[in-house]
Amino acid sequence: MNVDVSILILNYNTCRLTLDCIRSVYESDTNYSYEIILIDNHSHDDSVEKISAEFPDVLLIANSENVGFARGNNQGMEVASGRYVLLLNSDTVIRRDTLETMVSFMDSRPDLGASGCKVILPDGSLDKACKRGFPTPSASFYYAFGFSKLFPDKPKFNGYQLGYLDPDQAYPVDCLVGAFMLLRRKTIDQVGGLDEEFFMYGEDLDWCYRIKEAGWGIYYYPQTSIIHLKGGSARRRPFKIVYEFHRAMILFHRKHYSRQYNSIINGTVYAGVGVKFMLSLLRNALIIPRAVPSPAQSLTVSGEAGPQIESKAEVRL
């Protein structure tokens, strides 16, 4: 049987979210064929048993250790048979038309290596990571120090999050978000999988950079959307989360930009990331832990019932 889309879902202790995510896929209205490949990163809950019981047709890869986001998805790609591969976070809910709309769009644009749809947060706002520019030193500086918020309509100060572009319009972008990224199999065969040096952040940026370097286009296509359930910013994050986030900044700059700039600029970038890391640790230490919502509490987004908010860190860590 020919498969149009191989859907890769990485799970780590997010059984409830993952079940809801898979249900949303099976409720799709689409003429395209698909397979779901679940990669479990050695969850300590009963994810493997429950997911296998409810969805026996899901191809399950059960790791004996937490191998991270990049390596886990690469494992899924090795067994995927689809002409497209979809990275889909376990803390997402797709709409009934999402697969049909996005695969049809990619079929109409053979020049594209990857595309992403509109990504909505639980409060109805845009997940700004779904359409981004590359984090050049200048774009990163304006973003990190708040200039992009001060001048939201100025392209000069919004090179990273592209806040000056209408989120309801379609256009080419540099980067998509790993929570929903539809890729052409031919593109993956050409550029390779995710860089496993990135453990849980930055791997989507790096992949998009390599895809564009290889001559493929990347497109933001908001004719459909998904819901991305992220952890609230007021939750205290484990040290490893904070560390990996900032380590990814260093890795990306060193890999793609360090040879383009002199030692003064490179040193400034690394020092800036170091300062931001220390400030993040301090801010994190001052957060008063809050109770996690109980499973009995429900979340409604745009009139649709969705799963509970759990930390993104729990999805990827």
ROZA-873969 format. One record per residue: x, y negated, z of N, C-alpha, C in turn; residue in one letter. Coordinates in steps of 0.2 Angstrom, whole numbers, plus 5000, padded with zeros to 4 digits. Last residue first. Example, Ala and Ser with C-alpha at 12.3 -4.5 7.8 and 13.67 -1.06 7.14 Angstrom:
2
506450115035506850055036506450005039s;506650285039506250225039506650165039a;
This chain:
317
505849175133506349185137506449265137l;504649145125505249155122505849185126r;503549145134503449175128504149195125v;503949075145503849145146503749175139e;504048945139504748975141504549055142a;502848905137503148925131503848965133k;501748955150502348925148502648955142s;500048965146500548995149501248955146e;498348935146498948905145499448945149i;497249065140497549025145498148995143q;496349075124496749095130497049045135p;494848985120495549005119495849035125g;493348945111493648975117494349005115a;493148795103493248865102493548885109e;492948655103492348695103492448775103g;494248615104493848595098493248645098s;494548725116494848675112494448675105v;494448775132494048765126494448715122t;494948905144495148845140494748835134l;494448965160494448965153494748895150s;494949055174494848995171494848995164q;495349185177494549175177494449105174a;496649185179496349215172495649195172p;497149025186496949095186496649125180s;498548925183497848935182497649005183p;499748905196499648925189498848945188v;500048765206499748835205499648845198a;501648685205500948685205500648755204r;503148615212502748665209502048665210p;503648455209503348495214502948545211i;505148405202504448425201504248465207i;506448385204506048335208505248355207l;507148465196507148475203506648435207a;506948405184506648475185506648485193n;507748295185507048285184506648355186r;508948365185508748315191508048305191l;508948425173509048465179508748425185l;508948315164508348355164508448405170s;510148255167509548215169508948265169l;511048345162511048335169510448295171m;510648335148510548405152510548395160f;511048205145510348225145510148295149k;512348225146512048175151511248195151v;512648315136512848335143512448285148g;512248245125511848305127511948325134v;513248145125512548125126512048185128g;514348225123514248185129513548165131a;514048255110514148305115514048275122y;514048135104513448175103513548225109v;515348085106514748045109514148095109t;516148175099516148175106515648135109g;515648145086515548215089515548215096n;516148015085515448025085515248095088i;517548045087517247995091516448005091i;517848125076517948155083517548105088s;516748105063517348095066517348125073n;515648215053515748155057516448155060y;515448335046515348265043515548205046q;515748435055516248425050516148355046r;514548435063515248415066515748395061s;513348485057513548405057514248395059y;513148615059512948585053513148515052h;513748675071513648715065513548675058k;513648565080514248595079514248635072r;512248545080512648495078513348525076h;511848675085511548645079512048595076f;512448685098512548735093512348705086l;511948575105512648585104512748625098i;510548615105510748555102511548555100m;510648735112510448735105510648675102a;510948685125511448725122511348725114r;509748635129510248595127510848625124h;508948755130508748705126509248655124f;509648835139509648855132509448795127e;509448755151510148765148510148785141y;508148765153508448695152509148705149v;508048905155507648865149507948805148i;508848925165509048955159508648925153k;508148865176508748845174508948865167f;506348855173506948895176507548865173p;505348715176505648755172506248795175r;503848665184504548665184504848725180r;502648575174502848635178503648635178r;502248465167502348455174502548525178a;502048505154502648475156502748465163s;501248665153501148595154501848565156g;501548775139501548755146501548685147g;500448785125501048775128500948755135k;499648855112499548845120500248845123l;499048795098499748815101499648795108h;498048835085498048805092498648835095i;498148795067498148845073498148805079i;497348745052497748735058497748795063s;497348685035497148725040497548715046t;497948585028497248605026496948655030q;499248535030498748535035498048545033p;500748585027500148595023499548595028y;502448545023501948545028501248535025y;503748645016503148605015502648605021y;505248655008504848665014504348615014i;506148734994505748674997505448705003g;507848794992507048804992506748744996w;509148774992508848754986508048764986g;509948815002509948854997509448834991a;509648705011510348715008510348755002e;508448745015508448685011509148685007k;508848855023508348865017508348805012i;509648795033509948845028509448855022r;508648725039509248695036509548735031y;507848825044507548775039508148735036c;508648885053508448925048508148875042w;508848775063509448805059509248845053d;507548765067507848705064508448735060l;507348895073506948875068507248815064d;508348895083508348935078507948925072e;508048805094508448785088508548825083g;507948925107507848855104508248845099y;508449055111507649035111507448965109m;509749075106509349125110508649115110f;510749075093510249035096509849085100f;511449175087511849135092511349095096e;510649225077510549255084511049225089e;509849145065510449145068510449175075d;508649245056508749195061509449205064l;509249305040508749295045508949245050g;509649245023509749285029509249275034g;509449185011509749155016509949195022v;508849295003509449245000509849215006q;507849355010508349395007508949355005d;507049245012507449275018508049315015i;506649214999507049165003507449195008t;505849334997506449314993506949264996k;504849315006505349365007505949355003r;504449155012504449195006504949245007r;503649115027504149115023504149165017l;502849015039502649065033503249065028l;502748995055503148975049503049035044m;502348945070502048965064502448945058f;503348925080502748955082502248975076a;504448865074504448935074503848965077g;504048725063504148755070504048835070v;505048655050504448675053504548705060l;505948515042505848575047505148585049c;505848425032506448465033506348525037d;504448425020504748405027505448445027v;503248365008503848405010504148385016p;501448355013502148335010502648375012y;499748315016500248365015500848335011a;498948235030499148235023499748285022q;498748215043498248255039498348255032d;499748145049499748225050499248255046p;500648025040499948045042499948125043d;502147975047501848005042501148035044l;502847925058502547875053502147905048y;503448025065502847995067502447945063g;504548115063504148085057503448065059l;505448165072504748185073504248155067q;506648105066506548175068505848195068y;506547975062506848025057506748095059g;506047855067505647915067505847965062n;506747735064506747765071506347825072f;506447715051507147715053507247745060k;505047705049505447775047506147775050p;503947645061504647635058504947695056k;502947675069502747665062503447645058d;503447675083503147735080503047735072p;504447615092504247595085504047655081f;504447675104504347605104504147575097l;504647805101504047785104503947715104k;505947795095505347825091504747805094s;506747755106506547715101505947735096f;507047855116506347825116506247775111g;508147925116508147865120507547825119f;507948035107508148045114508047985119a;507747965095507248005098507348015106y;508847905092508247865092507747905096y;509748015092509847955097509247915098f;509248095082509248115088509348065094s;509548005071508848025072508748055079a;510948005072510547945072509847965074s;511348145070511548105076511148045077p;509848235064510548205063510748165069t;508848345065509048305070509748275069p;507748335050508348365054508648315059f;506048305054506648295050507148325053g;504548405055505048365058505648355052r;503048465060503348435055503948385057k;502848525072502648565066502848535060c;503148455084503648495081503448535074a;501948395088502448355083502948395081k;500448455089501148475091501648445086d;499248325091499648365086500248385090l;497848355103498348315100498848365095s;497048435110496748415103497248375100g;497548495121497148435122496948405115d;498248605116497548615119497148555120p;498848555099498948575106498248575110l;498948615083498548575088498748605095i;499748605068499748645074499448595080v;499548635051499448585056499448625063k;500748755044500048715044500048665050c;502148775033501848775040501148735040g;503248865023502748815024502448825031s;504648905012504348905019503848855019a;505148894999505348945003504948955010g;504348844984504348834991504648904995l;504148864971504748834973504848824980d;502848924969503448964969504148934971p;501448884974502048844974502648894975r;500348974975500348914970500948874969s;500749054986500749084979500649024974d;500548954996501248974994501249014987m;499148944996499548884995500248904993f;498849075000498649054993499048994991s;499349075013499649125008499449095001v;498548975019499248965018499549015013m;497149025017497348955015498148955014t;497149155023496949145016497249075013e;497649125036498049165032497849155025l;496549025041497249015041497649055036t;495249045043495449035036496249025035d;495049065056494849115052495149105045r;496549015065495849005063495649055058r;497549075078497449055072496749055070i;498349035093497649065090497549035083v;499849075102499449035097498749075095t;500849135110500349085113500049045108d;501649215101501049245105500649195108s;501949135086502049135093501449175096n;502449205071501849185074501949185082l;503149205055503249195062502649165066l;502749305042502449245046502749255053l;503349335026503449345033503149285037v;502749405010502849345015502949375022y;502749535006503149485001503149415005r;503049655019502649605015503049555011g;503649735027503649755020503249705016s;504849745041504249715037504249725030a;505949785047505449835045504849805041v;506749675048507049735046506549785044e;505849585055506049575048506349635045m;506049625068505349635065505449625057g;507349595071507149665071506449675067q;507149455070507549485065507449565065n;506449435082506149425075506549455070n;507549465091506849495091506549495084g;508449365088508649435087507949475087r;507749245092508049255085508149335084a;507349265105506849255100507149265093f;508049405115507949335113507549325107g;508149525121508649515116508549435113v;507949605135507749545132508249515127n;507849785132508149725136507849665132e;507349875125507549895132507849845136s;505949835115506649835117506749855124n;504849905104504849895112505649895113a;503849865092504549875093504649865100i;502349925084502749905090503449925090l;501149885073501849915073502249885079l;499449915076500049865076500649905077v;498550005077498749995071499349945071d;498050005090498450055088498850045082p;497549895101497749885093498249945091f;497349945113496849905110496949895103e;498550015116497850045117497350005113a;499549925114499549985110498850015111s;499249825124499249815117499149875112i;499449905136498749875134498749855127k;500749945135500249995136499549965134e;501549825134501549875129500949925129v;501149745145500949725138500949785134s;501149745159500849805156500749795148d;502649665163501949675164501749735160d;503949655159503849685165503149695167h;504549675142504149645147504049685153s;505549685132505649715138505249685144h;505049605121505649595124505749625131n;504149675108504149665115504849665118d;503549635093504149645096504149625103i;502349695081502449665088503149685091l;501749655066502349685070502449655076i;500349685056500649655062501149695065i;500049655039500249705044500549665050e;498849625026499349605031499449665036y;498149565011498249615015498849595020s;496949435007497649455007497749515012y;495749385009495749435004496449465004n;495049345025495549335020495549395015t;494649285039494249295033494749285027d;495249355055495349315049494849335043s;495249435066494549405064494649355058e;496549475067496049525065495349495063y;497049355073497249375067496749425064v;496349355085496249295081496449315074s;496949465091496249465090496049415085r;498249415093498149475088497349475087i;498049325103498349305097498149355091c;497549395114497049345110497349325104d;498649475116498049505114497549455111l;499549375120499649405114499049445112t;498949325132499049285127499149325120l;499049445140498449415139498449365133r;500549465140500049515138499349485136c;501849415141501249375139500649415137t;503049465143502649455149502049415147n;503449425127503849435134503349415139y;503349465110503049465117503549475122n;503149395094503649415099503349405106l;502549445079502349415085502849445091i;502449435062502849455067502649415074l;501649495049501549445054501949475060i;501849505032502049535038502049485043s;500749495018501049455024501249505030v;500449595008500549525007500949485012d;500849755004500749705009500849635007v;500349894995500749834995500449785000n;500450065000500050005000500449945000m;
